[in-house]
């Protein structure tokens, strides 16, 4: 995720989660545990649609989602231009894929507010 709001998926995530251009996703924050974030595939028109940025680079752009995610994680978006957030390859109950935010927090302690 970069400070311009671009969420990119590496080749493994693309393959494991069957992410390709046209697929739509929702990003969700757990109301009880604000550090826990998830994504789900959706058919809703409000979903964030994956686009092809190059032959191997897929993702979507949402400045609003980036701001909310960085704020929830306590990251100063001006300190670091991007962070890598692993995504679970197996869904939890309900078909949600967890964003492994704990890894971001342990790898970026200087970026805390």
C-alpha positions in Angstrom: 0.0 0.0 0.0 1.5 3.3 -1.0 0.7 6.9 0.2 -1.1 7.6 -3.1 -3.6 4.9 -2.1 -2.5 2.2 -4.5 -3.0 -1.3 -3.1 -0.9 -3.8 -5.1 -1.0 -7.6 -5.0 2.1 -9.7 -5.6 1.9 -12.7 -8.0 1.4 -15.2 -5.1 -1.6 -13.3 -3.7 -3.0 -12.9 -7.3 -2.8 -16.7 -7.8 -3.7 -17.9 -4.3 -6.7 -15.6 -4.0 -7.6 -15.7 -7.7 -7.4 -11.9 -8.0 -7.5 -10.5 -11.5 -8.7 -7.4 -13.3 -12.4 -6.9 -12.8 -12.7 -8.7 -9.4 -14.1 -6.4 -6.8 -13.1 -6.2 -3.1 -14.4 -4.7 0.1 -11.9 -3.7 2.8 -13.3 -4.1 6.3 -12.1 -3.0 9.7 -13.2 -5.0 12.8 -15.2 -2.7 14.9 -14.2 -4.4 18.2 -10.5 -4.9 17.2 -9.5 -1.8 15.1 -6.1 -3.3 14.2 -7.8 -6.2 12.5 -8.6 -5.7 8.8 -10.0 -8.0 6.2 -10.9 -8.1 2.6 -13.7 -9.9 0.8 -14.6 -10.5 -2.8 -17.9 -8.8 -3.7 -20.3 -8.3 -6.6 -21.5 -4.9 -5.1 -21.1 -1.9 -7.3 -19.3 -0.1 -4.4 -16.5 -2.7 -4.4 -13.0 -1.6 -5.2 -12.3 -3.0 -8.6 -8.9 -4.6 -9.4 -7.2 -3.1 -12.4 -4.1 -4.1 -14.4 -1.3 -1.6 -13.9 1.2 -3.6 -16.0 1.6 -7.2 -17.2 2.2 -8.5 -13.7 1.0 -5.6 -11.5 -2.6 -5.8 -10.4 -4.4 -3.7 -7.7 -6.8 -0.9 -6.9 -6.5 2.6 -5.8 -8.4 4.1 -2.8 -6.9 7.1 -1.0 -9.7 6.9 1.5 -9.0 3.3 2.4 -5.3 4.0 2.6 -5.8 6.9 5.0 -8.1 4.8 7.2 -5.8 1.8 7.3 -2.7 3.9 8.0 -4.5 5.8 10.7 -5.8 2.6 12.4 -2.2 1.2 12.4 -0.8 4.5 13.7 1.4 4.9 10.7 2.5 8.4 9.6 1.9 8.2 5.9 4.4 11.0 5.3 7.3 9.0 7.0 7.2 6.0 4.7 6.0 5.9 1.1 4.6 2.4 1.3 4.2 -0.6 3.5 3.8 -4.3 2.7 0.8 -6.0 4.3 0.6 -9.8 3.9 -2.8 -11.2 3.2 -3.9 -14.6 4.5 -4.4 -17.1 1.7 -7.2 -19.0 3.5 -10.4 -17.2 4.4 -11.8 -17.0 7.9 -15.5 -17.7 8.6 -17.6 -15.7 6.3 -15.1 -15.7 3.4 -13.0 -12.8 4.7 -9.2 -12.8 4.1 -7.2 -11.3 6.9 -4.7 -8.6 6.4 -1.7 -9.5 8.6 -1.3 -6.1 10.2 0.8 -7.4 13.1 3.7 -7.8 10.7 3.4 -4.2 9.6 3.5 -3.0 13.2 6.5 -5.0 14.1 8.5 -4.1 11.0 7.7 -0.3 11.1 8.0 0.8 14.8 9.6 4.2 13.8 6.6 5.1 11.8 4.3 5.1 14.8 2.6 8.4 15.6 
